[in-house]
Amino acid sequence: MLNKYPLWKYIMVILVIAVCALYASPNLYGEDHAVQISAGRNAVVDLGLMDKVSEHLDEAGIAVKNVQMEDDQLLIRVTDGDDQLSARDSLAALLGSDYVVALNLAPAAPTWLQDIGGTPMKLGLDLRGGVHFLMEVDMNAAITRAQEQMVDDFRNSLREERLRYRRVEQQGDKVEVQFRDQETLEQAIRFLSTNNPDLEIEDIGEQTLAANLSEQRQREIQEYALKQNITIMRNRVNQLGVAEPVIQRQGADRIVVQLPGIQDTARAKEILNATATLQFRLVDLDHDVRDAVDGRVPPGSQLLMDRNGQPQLLQKQVMLTGDHIIDANSSFDEYGRPQVNIDLDSEGGSKMSRSTKDNIGKPMATVFIEYKPSGKTDENGKIIFDKHEEVINVATIQARLGNSFRITGIDSPAEAQNLSLLLRAGALVAPIQIVEERTVGPSLGQENIDLGMQAIVWGLILILVFMVAYYKKFGLVANAALVINLVMIVGVMSMIPGATLTLPGMAGIVLTVGMAVDANVLIFERIREEIRDGRSPQQAIHHGYDSALSTIADANITTLIAAVILFAVGTGPVKGFSITLAIGILTSMFTAIVGTRAIVNAVWGGKRLNKLSI
Amino acid sequence: MRLFKFDQEIPFMSMRMPAMILSGLLVIGSIVSLAVNQLNWGLDFTGGTVIEVGYEGPADLSQIRNQMQQADFGDAVVQTFGSSSDVLIRLAPREGVKAATMGDQVMVALRSDGQQVDMRRIEFVGPQVGEELTEQGGLAMLVALICILMYVAMRFEWRFGVGAVAALAHDVILTLGLFSILQLEFDLTVLAALLAVIGYSLNDTIVVMDRIRENFRKLRKGGPEEVINWSLTQTFNRTVITSLTTILVLLALFFKGGALIHGFATALLMGVIIGTYSSIYVASSISLAMGISKEDLMPPEVEKEGADQDPLL
């Protein structure tokens, strides 16, 4: 018999729609205002904390919906935005710097729904407000830094091998080492090549060798710099206390940072943009500072200024860099002066202990290095960074230093706090620069949602009315498919973890609503044609669906190609649009071909018909 | 209900010469306008800063311009956006990262006279990002066209592929031309819309071509011109209805979607209208001019339903 689906097909259609509807449903519940507490380095989130927090909020008179513990985080749901803000402030004051207290929105869907992974669609920043930064990592600086390291390494290892050199210095993108004679040069080349397989070393005449990082090594360094910077960004964002931040790599040298709910861009930028590291170096006591000021700086040393403008002559060799710092916090010393306490990792600890062992009684300088944009750009339009080096403190090494020690001589408590925050979050391997910044106010976000929803509803109503007027009962079938299609798009968007709904994404949904009926129009027009050609209604339905199938497939696959290319090449709004467009095409093909056929078969199939309402 | 009733084929193709001339002129006009007026590139492409602020009452634009002047932002373009209390301020890109903090400086300047100003949106885009986007956008368009050409050539016939791609290029150029003539702002959402136009117009073109192929195989008599006419007649109802429903929702987007999505809706509206015309005239006229014939589209000896693939040549 014509136009009858087997039972399993009906079940499949219903099942697919039911699953999509189920996963679309969390969007109906909306979200609760919440405060999220996560533990810092020296703290844990436990039941005790939960009681303490509940009690405190009770006393403060803030009504709490519920308090929940999940994945080492405490989630406190409150009734509205005002309560949320006061809860955040009062909890931040209570818990101090050991905990990160952040504003959050928690899905209000029932727990069983959340247990099976039902979460609402993620909203883009344009819909919920927040800051978006696109940052570029200065890859040249990463390479330069590696070369500086190379200079140090060469000095040390050549000295240890007793290969006497005249000079080691950085020349352009190479490191050059000059020797006294050809023989030492050859020995050095042999020695350095075997120990440094990723260097390209060549003899450039005049008893000089030039070493360059191999291309592979350079790529590795850049890759590392980017990854390291992403990790550090993540740490810093955690320090800011933002719920659900997005920190992603984009392309070869860019990082996207999205901070939902943040409006204070100045502070965010200050923290994110700072590139700072510390170096600990010995003061050069063998030479006279005054000579250096007059321009006779000895080759192994460097002249730097301290905060008071006094010159300091330091050894170039670095005892320890900020990379080994695992924790830092600010406090006051016994005289009430600000200080920064530093904890090192084990490697840093042993390095420090080794280099301070022989130098007890000698002065050690702490150098603060910061990369700041110079305001100038190079020929490629990239911003040139100036390296600012400053001696923040010179102290006499009293004893052999170990894993933890402190830095004093800092001007203000605020500065000590800022420095400790930067050190704790880790130093950026290479300087970064904000190349794009977008901030959307929360009220505008809500307005965008409202306008988008209005457009969707209006578009839908217009089409529903038109289709019924034009195709009568079959129009109703198409309308059912259209509504189901919308539910499916929302369901699929909610199911895919990476999919984010943006304003252009909403526009994509509107467009899909308009185009989704196309498949049905094609089928229905075919059926009408078949009837005009004198076929019976049942045959007309059958042939109508069959012959429209390949047309629909071809037409949609080509649109899908466009959507996929959009997704691959596009960024930001283009990507958001392409996701909904692609999902919309797929779901509309399903609903228009399989879905409407199921309804048509169930209603009209298997009967003797004389006339169709089409 | 039926929009059009046809008992006979409509001689679409007899009008193809005037249509080709019209299209040709429009394309040349668009290219000339693109060369002379160029596009009014939006922030995404030029780089710079856009700040949208909300005042409680109607905003005093000259006062705001004064404030900007005093804060050393004399080059700022100040205009209302959507309503009289919403103001959009645009600043050209400046050297150095100072641009990134420009938003904060502007807000300070605007609040200097104690007015309640609500920051609604700040966007700063570096000039390099814009440059890359222009390249990427062009590349996306090109890759999309090539992929589509390949798909259509494989599924149908290379002459159709050329016709389809020519129609798409026609639509894109005309839409761009309209944006250039009307000096509407061309931003990233408009680029997305343009790629959607490609998808939409292609959808239309494929439906027509599909019918032409079917009719070539089914109709015993009649030359290519009649077959194409007949196919266009048969699909005309569908073409018009689909365009109509799409235009209906685009109108909803245009009027209800808000100012941010305006450019997107405008581009799509233009594109859909142009695309509807081009799927009727441009694609089939070009295929016809290149000498598409019955033999090109005869099915291979054995045909399986659903999995039919024509040989490439």
Chai-1 contact restraints between the chains, C-beta under 6 A:
chainA,res_idxA,chainB,res_idxB,connection_type,confidence,min_distance_angstrom,max_distance_angstrom,comment,restraint_id
A,A266,B,D104,contact,1.0,0.0,6.0,A-B,restraint_1
A,P373,B,G96,contact,1.0,0.0,6.0,A-B,restraint_2
A,P373,B,V97,contact,1.0,0.0,6.0,A-B,restraint_3
A,G375,B,G96,contact,1.0,0.0,6.0,A-B,restraint_4
A,G381,B,Q128,contact,1.0,0.0,6.0,A-B,restraint_5
A,I434,B,A100,contact,1.0,0.0,6.0,A-B,restraint_6
A,V435,B,G126,contact,1.0,0.0,6.0,A-B,restraint_7
A,V435,B,V129,contact,1.0,0.0,6.0,A-B,restraint_8
A,E436,B,V125,contact,1.0,0.0,6.0,A-B,restraint_9
A,E436,B,G126,contact,1.0,0.0,6.0,A-B,restraint_10
A,E436,B,V129,contact,1.0,0.0,6.0,A-B,restraint_11
A,E437,B,A100,contact,1.0,0.0,6.0,A-B,restraint_12
A,E437,B,F124,contact,1.0,0.0,6.0,A-B,restraint_13
A,R438,B,E123,contact,1.0,0.0,6.0,A-B,restraint_14
A,T439,B,I122,contact,1.0,0.0,6.0,A-B,restraint_15
A,V440,B,R121,contact,1.0,0.0,6.0,A-B,restraint_16
A,G441,B,M119,contact,1.0,0.0,6.0,A-B,restraint_17
A,G441,B,R120,contact,1.0,0.0,6.0,A-B,restraint_18
A,L444,B,R120,contact,1.0,0.0,6.0,A-B,restraint_19
A,L444,B,R121,contact,1.0,0.0,6.0,A-B,restraint_20
A,L451,B,G257,contact,1.0,0.0,6.0,A-B,restraint_21
A,L451,B,G258,contact,1.0,0.0,6.0,A-B,restraint_22
A,Q454,B,K256,contact,1.0,0.0,6.0,A-B,restraint_23
A,A455,B,A252,contact,1.0,0.0,6.0,A-B,restraint_24
A,A455,B,L253,contact,1.0,0.0,6.0,A-B,restraint_25
A,A455,B,K256,contact,1.0,0.0,6.0,A-B,restraint_26
A,A455,B,G257,contact,1.0,0.0,6.0,A-B,restraint_27
A,W458,B,A252,contact,1.0,0.0,6.0,A-B,restraint_28
A,W458,B,K256,contact,1.0,0.0,6.0,A-B,restraint_29
A,G459,B,V249,contact,1.0,0.0,6.0,A-B,restraint_30
A,G459,B,A252,contact,1.0,0.0,6.0,A-B,restraint_31
A,L462,B,L248,contact,1.0,0.0,6.0,A-B,restraint_32
A,I463,B,T245,contact,1.0,0.0,6.0,A-B,restraint_33
A,Y470,B,M1,contact,1.0,0.0,6.0,A-B,restraint_34
A,P504,B,T189,contact,1.0,0.0,6.0,A-B,restraint_35
A,P504,B,A192,contact,1.0,0.0,6.0,A-B,restraint_36
A,A507,B,I261,contact,1.0,0.0,6.0,A-B,restraint_37
A,A507,B,F264,contact,1.0,0.0,6.0,A-B,restraint_38
A,V510,B,V249,contact,1.0,0.0,6.0,A-B,restraint_39
A,V510,B,L253,contact,1.0,0.0,6.0,A-B,restraint_40
A,V513,B,V249,contact,1.0,0.0,6.0,A-B,restraint_41
A,G514,B,T245,contact,1.0,0.0,6.0,A-B,restraint_42
A,G514,B,T246,contact,1.0,0.0,6.0,A-B,restraint_43
A,G514,B,V249,contact,1.0,0.0,6.0,A-B,restraint_44
A,M515,B,T246,contact,1.0,0.0,6.0,A-B,restraint_45
A,V517,B,T245,contact,1.0,0.0,6.0,A-B,restraint_46
A,D518,B,T242,contact,1.0,0.0,6.0,A-B,restraint_47
A,V521,B,R238,contact,1.0,0.0,6.0,A-B,restraint_48
A,V521,B,I241,contact,1.0,0.0,6.0,A-B,restraint_49
A,V521,B,T242,contact,1.0,0.0,6.0,A-B,restraint_50
A,L522,B,R238,contact,1.0,0.0,6.0,A-B,restraint_51
A,E525,B,N237,contact,1.0,0.0,6.0,A-B,restraint_52
A,E525,B,R238,contact,1.0,0.0,6.0,A-B,restraint_53
A,T551,B,V207,contact,1.0,0.0,6.0,A-B,restraint_54
A,T551,B,D210,contact,1.0,0.0,6.0,A-B,restraint_55
A,D554,B,R155,contact,1.0,0.0,6.0,A-B,restraint_56
A,D554,B,I206,contact,1.0,0.0,6.0,A-B,restraint_57
A,A555,B,N203,contact,1.0,0.0,6.0,A-B,restraint_58
A,A555,B,I206,contact,1.0,0.0,6.0,A-B,restraint_59
A,A555,B,V207,contact,1.0,0.0,6.0,A-B,restraint_60
A,T558,B,I148,contact,1.0,0.0,6.0,A-B,restraint_61
A,T558,B,Y151,contact,1.0,0.0,6.0,A-B,restraint_62
A,T558,B,L202,contact,1.0,0.0,6.0,A-B,restraint_63
A,T558,B,I206,contact,1.0,0.0,6.0,A-B,restraint_64
A,T559,B,G199,contact,1.0,0.0,6.0,A-B,restraint_65
A,T559,B,N203,contact,1.0,0.0,6.0,A-B,restraint_66
A,I561,B,C147,contact,1.0,0.0,6.0,A-B,restraint_67
A,I561,B,I148,contact,1.0,0.0,6.0,A-B,restraint_68
A,A562,B,A144,contact,1.0,0.0,6.0,A-B,restraint_69
A,A562,B,L195,contact,1.0,0.0,6.0,A-B,restraint_70
A,A562,B,I198,contact,1.0,0.0,6.0,A-B,restraint_71
A,A562,B,G199,contact,1.0,0.0,6.0,A-B,restraint_72
A,I565,B,A140,contact,1.0,0.0,6.0,A-B,restraint_73
A,I565,B,V143,contact,1.0,0.0,6.0,A-B,restraint_74
A,I565,B,A144,contact,1.0,0.0,6.0,A-B,restraint_75
A,L566,B,L195,contact,1.0,0.0,6.0,A-B,restraint_76
A,V569,B,Q136,contact,1.0,0.0,6.0,A-B,restraint_77
A,V569,B,A140,contact,1.0,0.0,6.0,A-B,restraint_78
A,P573,B,L188,contact,1.0,0.0,6.0,A-B,restraint_79
A,P573,B,T189,contact,1.0,0.0,6.0,A-B,restraint_80
A,V574,B,L188,contact,1.0,0.0,6.0,A-B,restraint_81
A,V574,B,A192,contact,1.0,0.0,6.0,A-B,restraint_82
A,F577,B,A192,contact,1.0,0.0,6.0,A-B,restraint_83
